[in-house]
Amino acid sequence: MTGRQKLVLTLLLGSQFMVAVDFSILNVALPAVGEGLGFSLADLQWIATSFALAAAGFTLLFGRIADLFGRKRLFIGGMALLGLASALGGLATSPGVLLTARVLQGLATAAVTPAGLALLTTAFREGPLRDRALGLNGALMSAGFTTGAVLGGLLTELLSWRWAFFINVPVAAVVVALAPALLTDSRIVCRHRLDLPGAVTVTGGLLALVHGLTRAGETGWTEPHALASLLAGGGLLVAFWFVEQRSPAPLVPVRIMRRRSVVWGNTAGLIAFATETSLVFLMTLYLQEVLGYSALATGLAFGVLGVGTVVGGLLGGRAVSRFGGRATILGGGVVQAAATVSLVALGTSSGWLYLLLAATFVGGVGNMLLIVGFMVTATSGVADSEQGLATGLATMTQQVGITLGIPVMSAIVAARTGGPADPRGVLSGVSVAVAVNSALVLGVSALAAHRLGEGARGRSAAHSVV
């Protein structure tokens, strides 16, 4: 890398790390936030849900806007909004103001993540340098989720929950100050109006889907409101497919959605994020409900997982360059599944903590190999003019995966536990969910690798005929 490329990489990775921290930094602090601002227990979850809805619902739209009107412009604007929204959240004196700040943070995340990734992929040519950059990006984003949990606990105990917001402000200010000089815009001229029918259907569909998944995790999959939201989301996304087929300037061209690398790369990414984030949820239940650990101790225990994801990210780019995205997806899935299934052996004594730490470290390495393979595969072979779209799809996959995993695994634990349970009942439910989690990541990563291999063989046969 040139010196300038290293500076660009540092700037973009720093912003993505900050965004990742925001996903989890308030989770540990929620009780303190609720007590400080007067949230009812039932409304407390909206602090996380409002952020997730905005971040997931608008990411694909903003990814395409970045392609059409300028990635650099959208990235800088999103970082400025993130800084202002964080300041608003830190100064909030009522639940309404705090929720407004969280929605604005989610919108900023929906703009910054795909625009930043598109700037990253277009700053490095397809090949080893891009693979390395995406590997580092994946490592820091995953480490950011873990760091957020630890940092949230430390800031809340040592200072105040408000610093979980304020910590973003100076970082955002530095990025906004440096970005204009360091980043090179790759704007393309927009000769068409934005595909408004497509934007409305896909954004509405994602909002309804994420809301339904979140609601199902709280009230159960048979609750009418959750079912209605899920059905509405599915219906709008189906409508989006038909709208895009007829649109003269589609938000997401159908040819992109038919590419094997995009479809199966994102499928692998969906399962990677769904299984690992839900595994953190399951291990949180185990550590707190079975072993009796505090929230802060639980967050610190996941520091080992963070180290594993950093190692996986450092190895991921090299693995893709040497073995290809398909092999990296399969290898990462196998390693993650093997580490996860070992957690079925967990018992009720604190001595099992060593197995948890070892398994989450190894599983973190495998998960990050899978994520890097997904990111490289899902953005490979796509023109620079459509990198915002490709990274927007990848970011959408990430957001939906994060939202999907916990309600599914929570439902499995609840079905197995069957109501208020003693630690052994919780452990039984966690063990079944862990087995399902492992089977999912192994099955889907193997299927994705197989389908990607079929596409590669088909292209080779076509070249041979020619």
The 8 nearest C-alpha neighbors of each residue, nearest first, counted from 0:
[[1, 4, 5, 2, 128, 3, 123, 8],
 [0, 2, 4, 3, 5, 6, 7, 8],
 [1, 3, 5, 4, 6, 0, 7, 8],
 [2, 4, 6, 5, 1, 7, 181, 0],
 [5, 3, 7, 1, 6, 2, 0, 8],
 [4, 6, 8, 2, 3, 7, 9, 0],
 [5, 7, 9, 3, 8, 4, 10, 2],
 [8, 6, 4, 10, 5, 9, 181, 11],
 [7, 9, 5, 11, 6, 10, 12, 4],
 [10, 8, 6, 12, 7, 11, 13, 5],
 [9, 11, 7, 13, 8, 12, 6, 14],
 [10, 12, 14, 8, 13, 9, 7, 115],
 [13, 11, 15, 9, 14, 10, 136, 8],
 [12, 14, 16, 10, 11, 15, 9, 17],
 [13, 15, 17, 11, 16, 12, 18, 10],
 [16, 14, 18, 12, 17, 13, 19, 140],
 [17, 15, 140, 19, 13, 143, 14, 18],
 [16, 18, 14, 20, 15, 19, 13, 21],
 [17, 19, 15, 21, 16, 20, 14, 108],
 [18, 20, 143, 16, 140, 21, 144, 17],
 [21, 19, 147, 143, 17, 144, 22, 18],
 [22, 20, 18, 19, 24, 23, 17, 147],
 [23, 21, 19, 20, 24, 144, 18, 147],
 [22, 24, 147, 26, 148, 21, 25, 144],
 [23, 25, 147, 151, 148, 21, 26, 20],
 [24, 26, 28, 23, 27, 151, 29, 163],
 [27, 25, 23, 28, 29, 24, 148, 151],
 [26, 28, 25, 152, 29, 151, 148, 294],
 [27, 29, 25, 31, 26, 30, 160, 151],
 [28, 30, 32, 31, 26, 27, 25, 33],
 [31, 29, 33, 32, 28, 34, 27, 43],
 [30, 32, 34, 28, 33, 29, 35, 160],
 [33, 31, 29, 35, 34, 30, 36, 28],
 [34, 32, 38, 30, 31, 37, 36, 35],
 [33, 35, 31, 37, 32, 36, 30, 38],
 [34, 36, 32, 33, 37, 31, 38, 30],
 [37, 35, 33, 93, 34, 38, 94, 32],
 [36, 38, 34, 33, 35, 39, 94, 93],
 [39, 37, 33, 43, 36, 42, 94, 40],
 [38, 40, 42, 41, 43, 37, 33, 34],
 [39, 41, 43, 42, 38, 33, 44, 30],
 [42, 40, 39, 43, 44, 38, 45, 217],
 [43, 41, 39, 40, 44, 45, 38, 46],
 [42, 44, 40, 45, 41, 38, 46, 39],
 [43, 45, 46, 42, 47, 48, 41, 40],
 [46, 44, 48, 47, 43, 49, 42, 98],
 [47, 45, 44, 48, 49, 43, 98, 101],
 [48, 46, 45, 50, 44, 49, 51, 26],
 [47, 49, 45, 51, 50, 46, 52, 44],
 [50, 48, 52, 45, 102, 51, 47, 46],
 [49, 51, 105, 101, 102, 48, 47, 53],
 [52, 50, 48, 54, 49, 53, 55, 47],
 [53, 51, 49, 55, 50, 54, 56, 206],
 [52, 54, 105, 56, 106, 50, 51, 55],
 [55, 53, 105, 109, 51, 106, 52, 108],
 [56, 54, 398, 52, 58, 53, 57, 51],
 [55, 57, 206, 205, 202, 53, 52, 54],
 [56, 58, 60, 109, 59, 55, 202, 54],
 [57, 59, 109, 61, 60, 55, 391, 395],
 [60, 58, 391, 62, 61, 57, 392, 395],
 [61, 59, 57, 62, 63, 58, 198, 64],
 [60, 62, 64, 58, 110, 63, 59, 65],
 [63, 61, 391, 387, 59, 113, 388, 65],
 [62, 64, 388, 66, 65, 61, 60, 387],
 [65, 63, 61, 67, 66, 62, 68, 60],
 [64, 66, 70, 69, 62, 63, 68, 67],
 [67, 65, 63, 387, 64, 69, 68, 385],
 [66, 68, 64, 189, 65, 187, 69, 63],
 [67, 69, 65, 64, 66, 186, 189, 187],
 [68, 70, 186, 65, 72, 71, 66, 67],
 [71, 69, 65, 114, 73, 72, 74, 66],
 [70, 72, 74, 184, 73, 69, 75, 182],
 [71, 73, 69, 75, 70, 74, 76, 184],
 [74, 72, 76, 70, 71, 75, 77, 65],
 [73, 75, 111, 71, 77, 76, 72, 114],
 [76, 74, 78, 72, 77, 73, 175, 71],
 [77, 75, 73, 79, 74, 78, 72, 80],
 [76, 78, 107, 80, 74, 111, 75, 79],
 [77, 79, 81, 75, 80, 76, 171, 74],
 [78, 80, 76, 82, 81, 77, 75, 83],
 [81, 79, 77, 83, 78, 82, 107, 84],
 [80, 82, 78, 84, 104, 107, 79, 83],
 [81, 83, 168, 85, 79, 171, 80, 84],
 [82, 84, 80, 86, 85, 81, 87, 79],
 [83, 85, 87, 100, 81, 86, 82, 104],
 [86, 84, 164, 88, 82, 87, 83, 81],
 [85, 87, 83, 89, 84, 88, 165, 90],
 [88, 86, 84, 90, 85, 89, 100, 91],
 [89, 87, 85, 91, 100, 97, 90, 86],
 [88, 90, 161, 164, 86, 87, 91, 165],
 [89, 91, 87, 88, 86, 92, 161, 97],
 [92, 90, 88, 97, 96, 89, 93, 87],
 [91, 93, 36, 90, 96, 94, 97, 95],
 [94, 92, 95, 36, 96, 91, 97, 37],
 [95, 93, 97, 96, 36, 98, 38, 37],
 [96, 94, 98, 93, 97, 99, 91, 92],
 [97, 95, 99, 93, 98, 91, 94, 100],
 [96, 98, 100, 88, 94, 99, 91, 95],
 [97, 99, 101, 95, 100, 96, 46, 94],
 [100, 98, 96, 102, 97, 101, 95, 103],
 [99, 101, 84, 97, 103, 88, 98, 102],
 [100, 102, 104, 98, 50, 103, 99, 105],
 [103, 101, 105, 50, 99, 104, 100, 49],
 [102, 104, 106, 100, 105, 101, 84, 107],
 [105, 103, 101, 107, 81, 102, 106, 84],
 [104, 106, 54, 50, 53, 102, 108, 103],
 [107, 105, 109, 103, 53, 108, 54, 104],
 [106, 108, 77, 104, 110, 81, 105, 109],
 [107, 109, 105, 111, 110, 106, 54, 112],
 [108, 110, 58, 54, 106, 107, 57, 111],
 [111, 109, 107, 108, 61, 77, 112, 114],
 [110, 112, 74, 108, 77, 114, 115, 109],
 [111, 113, 115, 114, 108, 110, 109, 116],
 [114, 112, 391, 116, 390, 62, 115, 111],
 [115, 113, 70, 117, 111, 116, 74, 112],
 [116, 114, 118, 112, 117, 113, 111, 119],
 [115, 117, 119, 113, 118, 114, 390, 112],
 [118, 116, 387, 114, 120, 386, 119, 115],
 [119, 117, 115, 121, 116, 120, 122, 114],
 [120, 118, 116, 122, 117, 121, 115, 123],
 [119, 121, 117, 122, 123, 118, 116, 129],
 [120, 122, 118, 123, 119, 117, 383, 124],
 [123, 121, 119, 120, 118, 124, 4, 183],
 [124, 122, 129, 121, 120, 128, 125, 119],
 [125, 123, 126, 129, 121, 122, 128, 120],
 [124, 126, 129, 123, 379, 127, 128, 130],
 [125, 127, 129, 128, 124, 130, 320, 123],
 [128, 126, 130, 320, 129, 131, 316, 125],
 [129, 127, 131, 130, 126, 132, 123, 124],
 [128, 130, 132, 123, 131, 127, 126, 125],
 [131, 129, 316, 127, 133, 128, 132, 134],
 [132, 130, 316, 134, 128, 129, 133, 127],
 [131, 133, 129, 135, 134, 130, 136, 128],
 [134, 132, 136, 130, 135, 131, 137, 129],
 [135, 133, 312, 316, 131, 137, 315, 136],
 [134, 136, 138, 132, 312, 133, 137, 313],
 [137, 135, 133, 139, 134, 138, 12, 140],
 [138, 136, 140, 134, 135, 139, 312, 133],
 [137, 139, 312, 309, 135, 141, 136, 308],
 [138, 140, 142, 136, 141, 137, 16, 143],
 [141, 139, 143, 16, 137, 19, 142, 138],
 [142, 140, 143, 144, 138, 139, 137, 308],
 [141, 143, 305, 139, 145, 140, 144, 146],
 [142, 144, 20, 19, 146, 140, 141, 16],
 [145, 143, 20, 147, 141, 19, 142, 146],
 [146, 144, 142, 147, 148, 143, 305, 302],
 [145, 147, 143, 149, 148, 144, 150, 142],
 [146, 148, 24, 20, 23, 150, 144, 145],
 [147, 149, 24, 151, 145, 23, 146, 298],
 [150, 148, 298, 146, 152, 151, 147, 299],
 [151, 149, 147, 153, 152, 148, 146, 154],
 [152, 150, 24, 148, 154, 149, 153, 147],
 [151, 153, 155, 149, 150, 295, 154, 27],
 [152, 154, 150, 156, 155, 151, 157, 149],
 [155, 153, 157, 158, 151, 156, 152, 150],
 [154, 156, 160, 159, 152, 153, 158, 157],
 [155, 157, 153, 154, 158, 152, 159, 160],
 [156, 158, 154, 155, 153, 159, 152, 160],
 [159, 157, 154, 155, 156, 162, 160, 153],
 [160, 158, 155, 161, 162, 154, 156, 157],
 [159, 161, 155, 162, 163, 28, 154, 32],
 [162, 160, 89, 159, 163, 164, 165, 90],
 [161, 163, 165, 164, 160, 166, 159, 154],
 [162, 164, 161, 160, 165, 166, 151, 24],
 [165, 163, 85, 162, 89, 161, 166, 167],
 [164, 166, 162, 167, 168, 89, 86, 163],
 [165, 167, 164, 168, 162, 163, 169, 170],
 [168, 166, 165, 170, 169, 164, 171, 82],
 [167, 169, 82, 171, 165, 170, 166, 172],
 [170, 168, 172, 171, 167, 173, 166, 82],
 [171, 169, 173, 167, 172, 168, 174, 166],
 [170, 172, 174, 82, 168, 169, 173, 78],
 [171, 173, 169, 175, 170, 174, 176, 168],
 [174, 172, 176, 170, 171, 175, 177, 169],
 [173, 175, 171, 177, 176, 172, 178, 170],
 [176, 174, 172, 178, 173, 177, 75, 171],
 [175, 177, 173, 174, 178, 172, 179, 180],
 [178, 176, 174, 175, 179, 180, 173, 181],
 [177, 179, 181, 175, 182, 180, 174, 176],
 [180, 178, 181, 177, 182, 176, 175, 71],
 [179, 181, 178, 177, 182, 183, 176, 175],
 [182, 180, 178, 179, 7, 177, 183, 6],
 [183, 181, 178, 179, 180, 184, 7, 71],
 [184, 182, 185, 181, 71, 118, 122, 179],
 [183, 185, 71, 186, 182, 70, 69, 118],
 [186, 184, 183, 187, 69, 70, 71, 118],
 [185, 187, 69, 184, 68, 66, 70, 67],
 [188, 186, 67, 189, 185, 66, 384, 68],
 [187, 189, 190, 67, 186, 68, 69, 66],
 [190, 188, 67, 191, 187, 68, 192, 193],
 [191, 189, 188, 192, 67, 248, 187, 193],
 [192, 190, 189, 193, 248, 194, 247, 188],
 [191, 193, 194, 190, 189, 248, 195, 67],
 [192, 194, 195, 191, 250, 248, 64, 198],
 [195, 193, 197, 250, 249, 196, 198, 248],
 [194, 196, 198, 197, 193, 199, 192, 250],
 [197, 195, 199, 198, 194, 200, 242, 239],
 [198, 196, 200, 195, 194, 199, 239, 250],
 [197, 199, 195, 196, 201, 200, 202, 194],
 [200, 198, 196, 202, 197, 201, 203, 195],
 [201, 199, 203, 197, 239, 235, 202, 198],
 [200, 202, 204, 198, 203, 236, 199, 239],
 [203, 201, 56, 205, 199, 204, 200, 57],
 [204, 202, 206, 200, 201, 205, 199, 207],
 [203, 205, 232, 235, 201, 207, 236, 202],
 [204, 206, 56, 208, 202, 207, 203, 209],
 [207, 205, 56, 203, 209, 204, 208, 52],
 [206, 208, 232, 210, 228, 204, 205, 209],
 [209, 207, 232, 205, 211, 229, 210, 206],
 [210, 208, 212, 206, 211, 207, 205, 213],
 [209, 211, 207, 213, 208, 212, 214, 206],
 [212, 210, 225, 228, 229, 214, 208, 209],
 [211, 213, 215, 209, 214, 210, 208, 403],
 [214, 212, 210, 216, 211, 215, 209, 217],
 [213, 215, 211, 217, 225, 216, 212, 210],
 [216, 214, 219, 220, 212, 218, 225, 217],
 [215, 217, 406, 213, 214, 219, 218, 212],
 [216, 218, 214, 215, 219, 213, 406, 212],
 [219, 217, 215, 216, 214, 222, 220, 225],
 [220, 218, 215, 221, 222, 216, 217, 410],
 [219, 221, 215, 222, 225, 226, 218, 216],
 [220, 222, 219, 223, 226, 225, 215, 218],
 [221, 223, 225, 220, 219, 224, 226, 218],
 [224, 222, 226, 225, 227, 221, 220, 228],
 [223, 225, 227, 226, 222, 228, 211, 214],
 [226, 224, 211, 228, 215, 214, 222, 223],
 [227, 225, 223, 229, 228, 224, 230, 222],
 [228, 226, 230, 224, 229, 225, 223, 231],
 [227, 229, 211, 231, 225, 207, 226, 230],
 [230, 228, 211, 232, 208, 226, 231, 227],
 [231, 229, 233, 227, 232, 228, 234, 226],
 [232, 230, 234, 228, 229, 233, 227, 235],
 [233, 231, 204, 208, 207, 229, 235, 230],
 [232, 234, 230, 236, 231, 235, 229, 237],
 [235, 233, 231, 237, 232, 236, 230, 238],
 [236, 234, 204, 238, 232, 200, 237, 233],
 [235, 237, 239, 233, 204, 238, 234, 201],
 [238, 236, 234, 240, 239, 235, 233, 241],
 [237, 239, 235, 241, 236, 240, 242, 234],
 [238, 240, 236, 242, 200, 237, 241, 197],
 [241, 239, 237, 243, 238, 242, 244, 236],
 [240, 242, 244, 238, 243, 239, 245, 237],
 [243, 241, 239, 244, 245, 240, 246, 197],
 [242, 244, 246, 249, 240, 245, 241, 239],
 [245, 243, 241, 242, 246, 253, 240, 252],
 [246, 244, 243, 242, 247, 241, 249, 248],
 [245, 247, 249, 243, 248, 244, 242, 194],
 [248, 246, 249, 245, 243, 194, 244, 191],
 [249, 247, 246, 194, 191, 250, 193, 192],
 [250, 248, 246, 243, 251, 252, 194, 247],
 [249, 251, 194, 197, 252, 63, 248, 198],
 [250, 252, 249, 253, 243, 255, 388, 256],
 [253, 251, 249, 254, 255, 250, 243, 256],
 [252, 254, 256, 255, 244, 251, 257, 243],
 [253, 255, 257, 252, 256, 258, 251, 244],
 [256, 254, 253, 257, 258, 252, 251, 261],
 [255, 257, 253, 254, 258, 262, 261, 252],
 [258, 256, 254, 255, 259, 253, 262, 261],
 [257, 259, 261, 255, 260, 256, 262, 254],
 [260, 258, 262, 261, 263, 257, 451, 454],
 [259, 261, 264, 377, 258, 376, 263, 262],
 [260, 262, 377, 264, 258, 259, 263, 265],
 [263, 261, 259, 265, 264, 260, 258, 266],
 [264, 262, 266, 447, 265, 260, 259, 261],
 [263, 265, 373, 377, 261, 267, 260, 376],
 [264, 266, 268, 263, 267, 262, 261, 269],
 [267, 265, 263, 269, 268, 264, 262, 270],
 [268, 266, 264, 265, 270, 269, 444, 373],
 [269, 267, 265, 271, 373, 266, 270, 370],
 [270, 268, 400, 266, 396, 271, 267, 272],
 [269, 271, 273, 267, 268, 272, 274, 440],
 [272, 270, 268, 269, 274, 273, 267, 275],
 [271, 273, 400, 275, 401, 270, 269, 274],
 [274, 272, 404, 400, 270, 401, 271, 276],
 [275, 273, 277, 271, 272, 276, 436, 270],
 [274, 276, 278, 277, 272, 273, 271, 279],
 [277, 275, 279, 278, 273, 274, 272, 401],
 [276, 278, 405, 280, 404, 274, 279, 275],
 [277, 279, 281, 275, 280, 276, 274, 282],
 [280, 278, 282, 276, 277, 281, 283, 275],
 [281, 279, 277, 283, 278, 282, 284, 276],
 [282, 280, 278, 284, 283, 279, 429, 277],
 [281, 283, 285, 279, 284, 280, 286, 278],
 [282, 284, 280, 286, 281, 285, 279, 287],
 [285, 283, 281, 282, 288, 287, 286, 280],
 [284, 286, 282, 289, 283, 288, 287, 281],
 [285, 287, 290, 283, 292, 284, 289, 282],
 [286, 288, 291, 292, 284, 285, 290, 289],
 [289, 287, 284, 291, 285, 286, 290, 422],
 [288, 290, 422, 285, 291, 287, 286, 347],
 [289, 291, 286, 287, 292, 288, 349, 347],
 [290, 292, 287, 288, 289, 286, 293, 285],
 [293, 291, 287, 286, 290, 296, 297, 294],
 [292, 294, 296, 295, 297, 287, 291, 286],
 [295, 293, 297, 296, 298, 27, 292, 287],
 [294, 296, 298, 297, 293, 152, 299, 149],
 [297, 295, 299, 293, 298, 294, 292, 300],
 [298, 296, 294, 300, 295, 299, 293, 292],
 [299, 297, 149, 295, 301, 300, 296, 148],
 [298, 300, 296, 302, 301, 297, 149, 295],
 [301, 299, 297, 302, 298, 296, 303, 356],
 [300, 302, 304, 303, 299, 298, 145, 305],
 [301, 303, 305, 299, 304, 300, 145, 306],
 [304, 302, 306, 301, 305, 360, 356, 300],
 [303, 305, 360, 307, 301, 359, 302, 306],
 [306, 304, 142, 302, 308, 303, 307, 145],
 [305, 307, 303, 309, 304, 308, 310, 302],
 [308, 306, 360, 363, 364, 304, 310, 305],
 [307, 309, 363, 311, 364, 305, 310, 367],
 [308, 310, 138, 312, 306, 311, 307, 313],
 [311, 309, 307, 313, 308, 312, 364, 314],
 [312, 310, 364, 367, 308, 314, 309, 313],
 [311, 313, 138, 134, 315, 309, 314, 135],
 [312, 314, 310, 311, 315, 134, 135, 309],
 [315, 313, 311, 312, 317, 316, 318, 310],
 [316, 314, 368, 312, 318, 134, 317, 313],
 [315, 317, 131, 130, 134, 319, 318, 314],
 [316, 318, 320, 315, 314, 319, 321, 131],
 [317, 319, 315, 321, 316, 320, 322, 314],
 [320, 318, 323, 324, 316, 322, 321, 317],
 [319, 321, 317, 127, 318, 323, 322, 316],
 [322, 320, 318, 319, 323, 317, 316, 127],
 [321, 323, 319, 318, 326, 320, 327, 324],
 [324, 322, 319, 325, 326, 320, 321, 327],
 [323, 325, 372, 319, 327, 326, 376, 328],
 [324, 326, 448, 328, 327, 323, 329, 451],
 [327, 325, 329, 328, 324, 323, 322, 330],
 [326, 328, 330, 324, 372, 329, 325, 331],
 [329, 327, 369, 372, 325, 331, 326, 330],
 [328, 330, 326, 332, 327, 444, 331, 445],
 [331, 329, 327, 333, 332, 328, 326, 334],
 [330, 332, 365, 369, 368, 334, 328, 333],
 [331, 333, 329, 335, 330, 444, 441, 334],
 [332, 334, 336, 330, 331, 335, 441, 337],
 [335, 333, 365, 331, 337, 336, 332, 338],
 [334, 336, 362, 365, 332, 338, 333, 337],
 [337, 335, 437, 339, 333, 338, 334, 441],
 [338, 336, 334, 340, 339, 335, 333, 341],
 [337, 339, 358, 362, 335, 341, 336, 340],
 [340, 338, 336, 341, 337, 342, 437, 335],
 [339, 341, 342, 337, 437, 338, 343, 434],
 [342, 340, 343, 339, 338, 344, 337, 358],
 [343, 341, 344, 340, 345, 339, 355, 433],
 [344, 342, 430, 341, 345, 340, 433, 434],
 [343, 345, 342, 341, 346, 430, 340, 351],
 [346, 344, 342, 343, 351, 347, 354, 355],
 [347, 345, 348, 351, 344, 426, 349, 350],
 [346, 348, 289, 290, 349, 345, 423, 351],
 [349, 347, 350, 346, 351, 290, 352, 289],
 [348, 350, 351, 352, 290, 347, 346, 353],
 [351, 349, 352, 348, 353, 354, 346, 347],
 [350, 352, 349, 353, 354, 345, 348, 346],
 [353, 351, 355, 350, 354, 349, 356, 348],
 [354, 352, 356, 351, 355, 357, 350, 349],
 [353, 355, 357, 351, 352, 356, 358, 342],
 [354, 356, 352, 358, 353, 357, 359, 351],
 [357, 355, 353, 359, 354, 358, 360, 352],
 [356, 358, 354, 360, 355, 359, 353, 361],
 [357, 359, 338, 355, 361, 360, 356, 362],
 [360, 358, 362, 304, 356, 361, 357, 363],
 [359, 361, 307, 304, 363, 357, 358, 362],
 [362, 360, 364, 358, 363, 359, 338, 307],
 [361, 363, 335, 359, 365, 338, 364, 360],
 [362, 364, 307, 308, 366, 360, 361, 365],
 [363, 365, 311, 307, 308, 361, 367, 362],
 [366, 364, 331, 335, 334, 362, 368, 363],
 [365, 367, 363, 369, 368, 364, 335, 331],
 [366, 368, 370, 311, 369, 364, 308, 365],
 [369, 367, 331, 315, 365, 371, 366, 311],
 [368, 370, 328, 331, 366, 372, 367, 371],
 [371, 369, 367, 373, 372, 368, 268, 374],
 [370, 372, 374, 368, 373, 134, 369, 315],
 [373, 371, 324, 328, 369, 370, 375, 327],
 [372, 374, 264, 370, 376, 371, 268, 375],
 [375, 373, 371, 377, 376, 372, 370, 378],
 [376, 374, 372, 378, 373, 377, 379, 371],
 [375, 377, 373, 379, 264, 374, 378, 260],
 [376, 378, 261, 264, 374, 260, 375, 379],
 [377, 379, 375, 376, 389, 381, 374, 380],
 [380, 378, 376, 381, 377, 375, 125, 260],
 [379, 381, 382, 378, 125, 260, 376, 377],
 [382, 380, 379, 378, 385, 386, 383, 389],
 [381, 383, 384, 385, 386, 380, 379, 378],
 [382, 384, 386, 385, 121, 381, 185, 120],
 [383, 385, 382, 386, 66, 187, 387, 185],
 [386, 384, 388, 383, 387, 382, 66, 389],
 [385, 387, 389, 383, 117, 388, 384, 390],
 [388, 386, 62, 117, 66, 390, 385, 389],
 [387, 389, 391, 63, 62, 385, 386, 390],
 [390, 388, 386, 392, 391, 387, 378, 393],
 [389, 391, 393, 113, 387, 392, 388, 386],
 [392, 390, 62, 59, 113, 388, 394, 389],
 [391, 393, 395, 389, 390, 394, 59, 396],
 [394, 392, 390, 396, 391, 395, 265, 389],
 [395, 393, 397, 391, 396, 392, 390, 398],
 [394, 396, 392, 398, 397, 393, 55, 58],
 [397, 395, 393, 394, 269, 399, 398, 400],
 [396, 398, 394, 400, 395, 399, 269, 272],
 [399, 397, 395, 401, 55, 400, 396, 394],
 [398, 400, 402, 396, 401, 397, 403, 395],
 [401, 399, 273, 269, 272, 403, 397, 402],
 [402, 400, 273, 398, 399, 272, 403, 404],
 [401, 403, 399, 400, 404, 398, 405, 209],
 [404, 402, 400, 401, 399, 405, 273, 406],
 [403, 405, 273, 277, 407, 406, 274, 402],
 [404, 406, 277, 408, 407, 409, 403, 402],
 [407, 405, 216, 409, 408, 404, 410, 403],
 [408, 406, 410, 404, 409, 405, 411, 403],
 [409, 407, 411, 405, 410, 406, 432, 404],
 [408, 410, 406, 412, 411, 407, 405, 413],
 [409, 411, 413, 407, 408, 412, 414, 406],
 [412, 410, 408, 414, 409, 413, 432, 415],
 [411, 413, 428, 409, 415, 410, 414, 429],
 [412, 414, 416, 410, 415, 411, 417, 409],
 [415, 413, 411, 417, 412, 416, 410, 428],
 [414, 416, 428, 412, 413, 417, 411, 427],
 [417, 415, 413, 424, 428, 414, 418, 412],
 [416, 418, 414, 415, 413, 419, 420, 412],
 [417, 419, 416, 420, 413, 414, 415, 424],
 [420, 418, 417, 421, 416, 424, 425, 413],
 [421, 419, 424, 418, 425, 416, 422, 417],
 [420, 422, 424, 423, 425, 419, 289, 288],
 [423, 421, 289, 425, 424, 426, 288, 420],
 [424, 422, 426, 425, 421, 427, 289, 347],
 [425, 423, 427, 420, 421, 426, 416, 422],
 [424, 426, 422, 428, 427, 423, 416, 429],
 [427, 425, 423, 429, 424, 428, 430, 422],
 [426, 428, 424, 430, 425, 429, 423, 431],
 [429, 427, 412, 415, 425, 431, 430, 426],
 [428, 430, 426, 432, 427, 431, 412, 433],
 [429, 431, 343, 433, 427, 428, 432, 426],
 [432, 430, 434, 428, 433, 429, 435, 427],
 [431, 433, 435, 429, 434, 430, 408, 411],
 [434, 432, 436, 430, 431, 435, 429, 437],
 [435, 433, 431, 437, 436, 432, 340, 438],
 [436, 434, 432, 438, 433, 437, 439, 431],
 [435, 437, 433, 439, 434, 438, 274, 432],
 [436, 438, 336, 434, 440, 435, 439, 340],
 [439, 437, 435, 441, 436, 440, 442, 434],
 [440, 438, 436, 442, 437, 441, 443, 435],
 [439, 441, 437, 443, 442, 438, 332, 444],
 [440, 442, 438, 444, 332, 439, 336, 443],
 [443, 441, 439, 445, 440, 444, 438, 446],
 [442, 444, 446, 445, 440, 441, 439, 447],
 [443, 445, 447, 446, 441, 332, 329, 442],
 [446, 444, 448, 442, 443, 447, 329, 441],
 [447, 445, 443, 449, 444, 448, 442, 450],
 [446, 448, 444, 450, 263, 449, 445, 443],
 [449, 447, 325, 451, 445, 446, 450, 329],
 [450, 448, 452, 446, 447, 451, 445, 453],
 [451, 449, 453, 447, 452, 448, 446, 454],
 [450, 452, 448, 454, 453, 449, 447, 259],
 [453, 451, 449, 455, 450, 454, 448, 456],
 [454, 452, 450, 456, 451, 455, 457, 449],
 [453, 455, 457, 451, 452, 456, 458, 450],
 [454, 456, 452, 458, 457, 453, 459, 451],
 [457, 455, 459, 453, 458, 454, 460, 452],
 [456, 458, 454, 460, 455, 459, 453, 461],
 [457, 459, 461, 455, 460, 456, 462, 454],
 [458, 460, 456, 462, 461, 457, 463, 455],
 [459, 461, 463, 457, 458, 462, 456, 464],
 [460, 462, 458, 464, 463, 459, 457, 465],
 [463, 461, 465, 459, 460, 464, 458, 457],
 [464, 462, 460, 465, 461, 459, 458, 457],
 [465, 463, 461, 462, 460, 459, 458, 457],
 [464, 462, 463, 461, 460, 459, 458, 457]]
